[in-house]
């Protein structure tokens, strides 16, 4: 009798590594769900659209790639969002940018009407960017615009992140508490009812967005910012919120 193994599964077995874009039995038991199966765009659509973009976003070698070159926010294929909405969750994803790149993973996306004439739908953004080399308005980036920050609201506490290698990021939302993780380290923790978060919103470009500090739920969004970006191992675990989570001052 002959046995045939897919190369990826065989390699994972030999090295002890987890297969790409798959869940372990323990993860499935714990309630994790794949948001990207490594082969199709099932579960995603264009933001404010009913179908997936025909160009710009594609699946290549087990990666969900944004092959984007315009350099503008939602200027190429447009953003893509999950079909489902989420409220309290853990979200994990691997990502890689090209040199000088800019993108982001947003959550609590509501797709409010009317659709923005320009740019991306407002939401809480786990920033992805070339920390050291990206120039914004002629200057290097402030901390709250760097990778793993809640974009323009709360800065991540970390050194500059390189972008041409793969990174693993995690977002945890438990009622009003939000955590951002990068490569296994927590780099941001905040509470949406805290003075720091409210002040961060008031000092951000989202201050004119009604109710921004208390959006209850929304879609997950992968941003088209006109730069090449790749994602894999995107998975989410809806959680039951706890009342006793630590409040951040």
C-alpha positions in Angstrom: 0.0 0.0 0.0 1.3 3.5 -0.9 0.8 6.6 1.0 0.8 10.1 -0.4 1.3 13.2 1.7 0.9 16.8 0.6 4.4 18.4 0.7 3.3 21.1 3.1 1.7 18.7 5.6 4.7 16.3 5.4 7.2 19.2 6.0 5.1 20.4 9.0 5.1 16.8 10.4 8.9 16.5 10.1 9.6 20.0 11.6 6.9 20.1 14.2 5.6 23.4 12.6 1.9 24.1 12.2 0.7 23.8 8.6 0.0 27.2 7.0 -3.6 28.4 6.9 -4.9 25.5 8.9 -6.2 25.0 12.5 -4.9 22.4 14.9 -7.4 20.2 16.7 -6.8 22.1 19.9 -7.5 25.4 18.1 -10.8 24.1 16.6 -11.8 22.8 20.1 -11.1 26.2 21.5 -13.3 27.9 19.0 -10.9 29.3 16.5 -12.1 29.9 12.9 -10.1 30.4 9.8 -10.7 33.7 7.9 -8.5 32.6 5.0 -8.2 29.0 3.8 -5.0 29.7 1.7 -6.8 28.8 -1.6 -9.8 31.0 -2.0 -11.3 34.4 -1.0 -14.3 32.8 0.6 -15.6 34.8 3.5 -14.4 38.2 2.1 -15.9 40.9 -0.2 -15.0 44.4 -1.3 -15.9 47.1 1.3 -19.3 48.5 0.4 -19.5 45.8 -2.3 -21.4 42.5 -2.6 -18.5 40.7 -4.4 -14.8 40.4 -4.1 -12.6 42.8 -6.2 -11.8 41.5 -9.7 -8.2 42.9 -9.5 -5.6 43.9 -7.0 -6.3 41.3 -4.3 -5.4 37.7 -5.2 -4.4 34.4 -3.6 -0.8 33.4 -4.5 1.2 30.5 -2.9 -1.1 30.4 0.2 -1.0 34.1 0.7 -3.8 36.7 0.4 -1.9 39.4 -1.4 -2.7 43.0 -2.1 -0.8 43.7 -5.3 -1.4 47.5 -5.1 0.7 50.3 -6.5 -1.4 53.5 -6.5 0.0 54.7 -3.2 -3.4 56.1 -2.2 -5.9 55.0 0.5 -8.4 52.7 -1.2 -7.0 53.9 -4.6 -6.5 50.6 -6.3 -8.8 47.6 -5.7 -10.3 49.0 -2.6 -10.4 47.5 0.9 -11.8 44.1 1.6 -13.9 43.0 4.6 -15.2 39.9 6.2 -18.7 38.8 5.5 -19.4 38.5 9.2 -19.3 41.1 12.0 -17.5 40.6 15.3 -17.9 42.1 18.7 -15.5 40.4 21.3 -12.7 38.4 19.9 -9.1 37.4 19.4 -7.8 37.9 15.9 -4.4 36.6 14.8 -2.7 37.2 11.4 0.7 36.9 9.7 1.7 39.8 7.5 4.5 41.2 5.4 5.0 44.5 3.6 7.3 45.7 0.9 9.9 48.3 1.7 8.3 51.7 2.3 4.9 50.0 2.5 1.7 51.0 4.3 -1.4 49.0 5.1 -3.5 48.1 8.1 -6.0 45.7 9.6 -9.2 47.4 10.9 -11.9 46.1 13.1 -15.3 47.5 14.1 -16.0 48.5 10.5 -19.6 49.6 10.1 -19.8 50.6 6.5 -21.8 53.6 7.4 -23.7 55.4 4.7 -22.9 57.4 2.7 -19.8 55.7 1.5 -16.7 57.9 1.9 -15.9 59.8 -1.3 -12.2 59.2 -0.7 -10.2 57.0 1.6 -11.0 54.1 3.8 -14.0 53.5 6.1 -13.2 54.6 9.6 -12.6 51.9 12.2 -10.0 50.9 14.8 -6.8 50.2 12.8 -3.9 47.9 13.7 -1.4 49.9 11.8 1.0 48.1 9.4 3.8 50.3 8.0 7.5 50.6 7.4 8.3 52.4 10.7 11.8 53.5 10.0 11.5 54.6 6.4 8.0 55.8 5.7 7.8 59.6 5.4 4.5 61.3 6.2 4.1 65.0 5.5 7.8 65.3 5.0 8.7 63.8 8.4 9.3 60.4 10.0 6.3 58.9 11.7 5.1 59.8 15.2 4.7 56.8 17.5 0.9 56.6 17.1 1.2 56.1 13.4 3.7 53.3 13.7 3.1 49.5 13.4 0.8 47.9 16.0 -0.6 51.3 17.2 -4.4 52.0 17.1 -3.8 54.3 14.2 -3.8 58.0 15.2 -5.3 57.2 18.7 -3.1 55.1 20.9 0.6 54.4 20.3 2.2 51.0 20.6 5.2 50.7 22.9 7.8 49.0 20.8 10.9 49.6 18.7 10.6 50.1 14.9 9.4 46.9 13.1 11.0 45.7 9.9 8.6 45.0 7.1 10.3 42.7 4.5 10.0 39.7 6.8 6.9 38.0 8.2 5.4 39.1 11.5 2.6 37.7 13.6 0.1 40.1 15.1 -2.8 39.7 17.5 -5.8 41.9 18.5 -7.8 41.1 21.6 -11.1 42.9 22.2 -12.9 42.1 25.6 -15.7 44.6 26.1 -13.9 48.0 26.2 -10.4 46.6 26.8 -8.2 46.3 23.6 -4.8 44.7 23.3 -2.4 44.7 20.4 0.4 42.1 20.2 3.3 41.9 17.9 5.5 38.7 17.5 4.4 37.3 20.8 4.7 40.5 22.9 1.9 42.8 24.1 2.7 46.3 22.8 -0.6 48.1 23.5 -3.4 47.9 26.1 -6.1 50.4 26.5 -9.7 50.8 27.7 -12.2 52.7 25.5 -13.7 54.4 28.5 -10.3 55.7 29.7 -9.2 59.3 29.6 -6.3 58.3 27.4 -8.5 56.7 24.8 -11.1 59.5 24.8 -8.3 62.1 24.5 -6.6 60.1 21.7 -9.9 60.1 19.7 -10.4 63.8 20.3 -6.9 64.5 19.0 -7.3 62.2 16.0 -8.9 62.5 12.5 -11.8 60.5 13.9 -13.0 63.2 16.2 -15.8 64.1 13.8 -17.0 60.5 13.5 -20.0 60.2 15.8 -19.6 57.5 18.4 -16.2 56.4 17.3 -15.0 55.6 20.9 -17.9 53.2 21.4 -18.6 51.3 18.1 -20.2 48.0 19.3 -19.2 45.6 16.5 -18.2 45.4 12.9 -16.4 43.7 10.1 -12.7 43.0 9.9 -11.0 45.0 7.1 -7.7 44.5 5.2 -6.7 47.9 3.8 -5.8 48.9 0.3 -3.3 51.7 0.9 -1.7 51.5 -2.5 1.3 49.4 -1.4 2.0 45.7 -1.7 1.0 43.6 1.3 0.6 39.9 2.0 -1.4 38.0 4.7 -1.7 34.4 5.8 -2.8 32.4 8.9 -5.7 34.8 9.5 -7.9 33.3 12.2 -10.4 34.6 14.8 -11.9 33.3 18.0 -15.1 35.0 19.2 -14.9 35.2 23.0 -17.4 35.6 25.9 -16.6 39.0 27.4 -15.6 39.1 31.0 -16.7 41.8 33.5 -13.6 41.7 35.6 -11.0 42.6 32.9 -8.4 45.1 34.1 -9.3 48.7 33.4 -6.5 50.8 31.9 -6.3 54.3 33.4 
